[in-house]
Amino acid sequence: MQPPLEGIRVVELAGLAPGPFASLLLADYGASVLRIDRPHPLAHSTISPPPTADLLTRHKNSIAVNLKTPGGHALLVSILQKADVFLDTFRPGVLESLSLSPEKLLERNPRLVIARLTGFRRDGPYPSMAGHDINYLAVSGVLSQLGRAGEAPYAPANILADFAGGGLMCAFGIVLALFERAKSGKGQVIENSMVDGVSYLASMLRFARKTPLWDRPRGENVLDGGCPWYDVYECKDGRYVAVGALEPQFFRRLLKGLDLGLDPEDALKSRNDRTGWPKWRDLFRRRFQERTRREWEHVFDGSDACCAPVLDQHELEEASYEQRLPIHLGRSAGVTPNQAQAWESTPLSPGAGGVELLHQWFGWKEGRDFEAAQGGLIKIDAVKI
């Protein structure tokens, strides 16, 4: 069987992190992705230009285009007339300033799905401001719930807003629009802000504020580092284990493995007294430091104690850990990356593979339908659109 998105043509405006991640998901499940890069003096020449900083380039190709020139503008419009998905990662208003508004594009190709990915809401208080993952987390309210007690809020790298609330949600929206198009025959505009995406991801956290699970200040709740049996502990060798023994049966197993000499039933009765949590934490901390992480792995291997080693990425790579696609489809699998692709990116240079892809998509040929000029491709005999 073919991958589920086989035959879907995606045009991605070059960017970093969330946009490339959305198109990577589509490409890994069979979509054909063409990245539109800015012009470069060496693009589409005999010497390849340096690759861009984008690391999420698996299964993708590129052309360089100057969208501010009539020929470059006309080329992109011609491509979008036959594409399925257009991924806009520009800040609000940029497409419109280039005479590429969604309304104009849909007039020319009513089946086009236009995904507009922004950080802040277009209709919120910060639409014209620059920002990054940490800023979107901040105004969504989610950042205020992350971090240790008595410390500043802590942003967990750029995973939540950029990748989960941004790229992943955007790819989901694209698939929804393609599904709807299969019924109506019409494309549509998708609006995805990372603020809204990460807010939706944090629905449970937001609701839990009004329950005993999360009704205390940051870092003092069950799932945010406040609870001693839902935390990370250092071992004798400086490595770590993660403990998540929330349920009574798992807590009993944890106590058994730690061999603290405590009666598990008495411990279960007393553990809900939060005034005793500092003593529990100190007890666990001292006990875990008595053995190495490997030794604790042997103790809890096969046990329902919810105690697992914190593995480093280099450990997994050295052990040839198999990286897999996130979803396995029984009848129409994705394009599984080889393990070299799974552990190291091969960055994409502007113009790499794009000419060949245009021929594959449309039968276009360089010199007949388009040509290179000043570091980018332009449509031949283009009129200003």
N, C-alpha and C positions, 0 to 999 in steps of 0.2 A: 504493500500500500504506500501511496505517496504521503509525505508529511501534510498535515492538515491545512497549512497556509501556502501550499505549492501553487504557483501561478499568480500570487498576490504581489503587485509591484508597489514598493514603498519608496518614496522620495523623502529623504531626511536632510533638513538644513543642519549643517555641521554645528556641533556644540560639544559640551562636556557633561558627563555624568547622567542626569535623568533622561535626556533625549536619546543619546546613544544606547542607554540601557533598554529603553522601550523598543527601539528598533532591533537590538540584539535578541530580545525575546522573540520578536516576530521572525527574525532570520533563523534562529535556532529551531523554529517550527516550520520552516520551509519557505518563508517569504523571501523575495528577491529585493535587496536593499541597495539603493543608490544614494550615496552621500554627496551633497552639494557643498563643495569647499569654496573658500574665497580664492581669488586668482593668486597665482604665484609665478614669478618669472620663469621657473623651470618646469612648471606643470605642462603636461602634454608635449614634452620635448624628448630628446634622446637621453636627457639626464633627469633622473627622478629627483624631485625636491625632497627636503627632509620630511619625515612623517609628522603629523600633528600630535598634540598631547593626548588625544583621545585613545584610550586603551581598549574600548569595547567595540572592536572592529571585525570580529569573527564573521565570516561569510558575507562581507560587505565589499562594495566597490565605490569608486569616487570619480567625480569630474569636478574641475575647477570652473567657476562661472562668476563673472562680474555682473551682478544683478542690477547695477546702476547704469549699464550700457544698453542701448536698444537691442543689440544682438544677443547679449547674455540674457536679458529679460525675455526676449522672444523665445529663446531656446528653452528656458524653464517652463514658460507657459505651454509650449508645444509638448513638452514631456508630461506635464500635469494633465493635459487633455486626454492622455491615454493611461495615466497611472490610477492606482486604486487608493493609495493612502499618501497624504502629504503631512509630514511631521514638522510643525512650526515651533522652533525653540527660541525664536526672537522675543525680545521684550515687547510689551503692548505698543501698538502703533507702528512698528517697523514695517510689517507687511503692507499695511495701508500706504505708508510713505513710498513704497516701491511699486505702487499700483498693482498689488497682488492681494487685494482684499478677498476674503472668502466668498463674498457675494459674486465678484467677477469670475473667480475660479469655478464656482458651481454653475454659473451660466454656461461656461464652456464645457464643463464635464459634470453633469448632474449626479453621476455615480461616485464622485470623488469623496472620500472621507478625509476631512481636514482636522487633524489633532493639534490643538493649540495648548502648549505646555508652558505654564508660567509659575513663578515662585509665589508672589502675592496675588490675591484676588484682583481681577480686572476692575471690579466694582467696589473694591475696598479702599482703605485709607492710604495704601502704599503702592499703587500700581506702577508708578514711574520710577520707583526706587530700585537700586541694585540690591541684591541680597544673595545669601547662600543658605545652605541647609540649616545652620544654627539660627539664622534670622527667621526662617519660616517656622521652625520649632518654637521660637520665642513668642511670636504673635499668635500662634495657634493655641497656646496654653499648655502644650505638652511638655515643653522644656521645664516648666515650673514644677513638674511632678517627678523629674529625674535627678537623682543625685543623693548623696549621703546627708544625714542629719547634721545641721550646723555648718554645712559647707554650701558653696555656690551651686546652683543647678549645673548639671553635667550633660553635655551633648555627646552621645555615643557615636563618634566619627560622623560621617554624613550618610549613614545608612537609612535613617527613618524618613526624612523629607525628600532627599534627592532620589533615592532608589525605591523605597517602599511607597511613600506617598506621591512620588512623582513618576518615575519610569514605569514601575509595575502597574500603578493605577492607570496610567496613560495607555499602556498596552492592553489592559483589560477593556478600557473604553473603546479602543480601536476594534477589538474583536467583537464587542457588543454592536458597534455600528456596522461592521461587516455582516454580522448575523441578521441585523434588521434590514440591511440592503438586499440580502438574499430573498426577503419577502416583499419589500416595496420597490426594489430596483433603484432606490435613490440613496445618495450619500448624504452626509450632514457634517456639521461642525461640532467637534468635541472640545469642550472647555475643561481643562484640568489644571487647577492650581495646587501647588505642593502644600500650601496651608490647609486647603480643604482635604487633600489626600491624607495628610498625617493626622488631621483632626478625626477623620473617619476611622483610621487605624486605631486611634486611642479611645474609641467609643466606650469600651469596657472600663478603662481607667477613669473616664469622665463620670460614668454612671456609678462606679464604685466609691467615689468620693462621699456618697450619701449612704454608705453601708460601713459596717465595722472593718471591712477588708481594706479600706483606703481613706478613712475619715480623719486621719491624723496628719500632722505636718510632714513635709517631704523627708524621706529617710527613716520614718518611724512606723511604717506600715508593713503588712505581711509580705508584699511582693517587691518592695523597693529597697531592700537591704536592711530594713528594720528588724525583721524576724531572724533569729539565730539559725533556724533550720531551713532557711532559704537564703543562702549566702555563699560566698567563696572564701576558702581557707587556704593559707599557705602551709606547705608541708616541710619536712626536715631539709629537703634538697632545694628549697626555694621555688619549687613548682607548686601548682595549685590544684585543688579539687572543688567542684561545684556541688552544693548540697541543696536539694529541693524536697525534703521529706515532710510535706505538708500534712498528708492524710495520716491518721493514727497507725494504720498497718505499716506504712512506709517509715514512720517515725520509730516504731518498735524495731524494725530491721536495722535502722541506722544505729540505735543504741546498742543493739546486739553486736554489730560489727565494730563499733568503737570500744566495746568491752569496758564500759565505765563503772560497772558494778552497781548500777541503779536498777531499781524495780521499774519495769516499763510502764506498769499501770499507774503507779504513783507519779511517775514522770509525766504521763499523759494528763493526769488530773491537775498538775501544777503548772504545766507549760503555758496555759492561757493567761496566767498572771503576768502581765507585761512588766511589772516591777522586777520580776526575776529574769527578764531577758538578758540583761548585761552579764549576769552570772553564767547563764547558759552559753552565751557567746564566748566568754573567757574559758569556760570548760572545753568547748569544742576547739577553740584556737590552740590551747595548750596540748590537747590530745592529738590533733592532726600534725603538730610539729614534732611529734615523737617518731614519726615514720616518714619515709620518702613517698613521693606520689606513686611510684611503681608498687611499693608495698601496699598502699591503700587500694590500688587497683586490684591487686590479688585478693584483698579482704572482701571487696564489694563486688567482684566479678560474678555476674549471674544472680545478684541479689536485687530485691525490690526496695533497696534503701534509698533510691534516687540520689546516689552519690557517684559522680562521674569525673574523670580527669579533665582538666582544662588543657587541651592539646594545642600546641603552637602550629601555625601554618607550615613552618619548615619541617616539623616532625611529620606531618601528614604527607608532604611532598616527598621527603626522603623515604617514607614507607610505601610510596607509590599508591597512596590512597586514591581511589577512583572517584573523580568528580563527575557527577551526572546532571542531566537536565532536571529541572524541578518537577515536571509532570511527565509521567509515563503513560502514553496512550497505547492501548493494546492493539488497535487496528491501524493507526496512522501515526507512527512514532515521529519524533522530531529528528533533527540532524545532529546526532550525537557527536560532540567534539572529541578529537583524539586527546590523549592526556597531555601532549605538549601544548595544545591549544588551551587546555583547561587550567594549566598552571602558569602560562606566560603568554602575554599578548604580543601580537605582531602588529605594531602600529601601521596605520594606512597613510600613504602619501597622497597629497592632492593629485587627482588624475589617475590613480592606480586602478586599472581594470574597468574604468567607466566607459571608455569608447567601445570596448567589446560588449559590455552589457547593453548599450544603446542599440547595437546591431542585433543582439539576441532579442531584445524587447520589441523593437520596431522595424528591424531591417535597415536601419540608418547606416550610412557610410560617411566617413570623414572625407571632406572634399566635395561631397555631393549635397549632403544635408546640413553639415556643420563643419566648422574649421576652428583651428586654434589661433587666437590673437591676443597678444599682450597678457599672456599667462592664464588665459581662460578660453573656454569654448564659446562660440557664438553661432547663431543660426544663420545660414546662408540666405541671402535675399530677404533678410528680416525687415519687417516694417514695425514701427513702434506700436506696441499694443497698449 
